[in-house]
Amino acid sequence: MAAEEKAKKRGVGRPRRLEPEAIVATARRILEEEGVAALSMRRVAKEVGTTPMALYHHVRDKDELLMLTLSGTAATVPRPELPADPRDRLLAVSLHMHGTLARMPWVVEVLSLGDLTDKGALWMVEEIVGAGIDCGLTPAEAVRAYRTVWHCVYGDLVFRHAMERRAADPGRKRHFPDMLTDADAAELPHLAALAGRWGELTEDYDIAGQLAAVVDGLLGRAAHRG
């Protein structure tokens, strides 16, 4: 009798109530630990103790799940104090973007899927475009300047992630620059000459210095026009 009463109180036969926070937290943990490829509606449903069909009542599809997971991520990172000079402000925001995403590689992987983004992160785009305009770029040039900065930031992060994967597998065969031989010197003279020093020359790559050079080059358009 007591067992029957207990069962009634639990609501036997009722689907488990899903909390949005639990769904998002589970998805984020999977993304942080295993990456986008490991995330699926079935996997999340299993880990929150429900069925994929029940989960679809709360989340439309994997893309929406990724959007929910991204949402609010930027708000967890304090905004830096930005300099008044527009050129310095543009560079500071660019470096903040790079540093933030470097600490969250799963976000970079999600962003690679296309139009998914965290609305809370758009202040960085606003600052970069606004700083470009304040430096004398036209609105169109400022938007393109942002795209160029983003390509540099994103490309560097993807490359770093690839290097970390390779470093974690010391048995993996390297292809460049080890693939170069003396026979390549005629066609690839500079690369062949530098092959032995490639690691030395690239291990201290300074993204801050390189982004500064990119920013100055982009703003040079306005200076040249002026």
Buried (B, 14 or more C-beta within 10 A) or exposed (E): EEEEEEEEEEEEEEEEEBEEEBBBBBBBBBBEEEBBEEBBBEBBBBBBEBEEEBBEEBBEEBBEBBBBBBBEBBEEBEEEEBBEEBBBBBBBBBBBBBBBBBEBBBBBBBBEEEEBBBEBBEEBBEBBBBBBBBBBBEEEBBBBBBEBBBEBBBEBBBEBBEEEEEEEEEEEEEEEBEEBEEEBBEEBEEBBEBBEEBEEEEEEEEBEEEBBEBBEEBBEBBEEEE
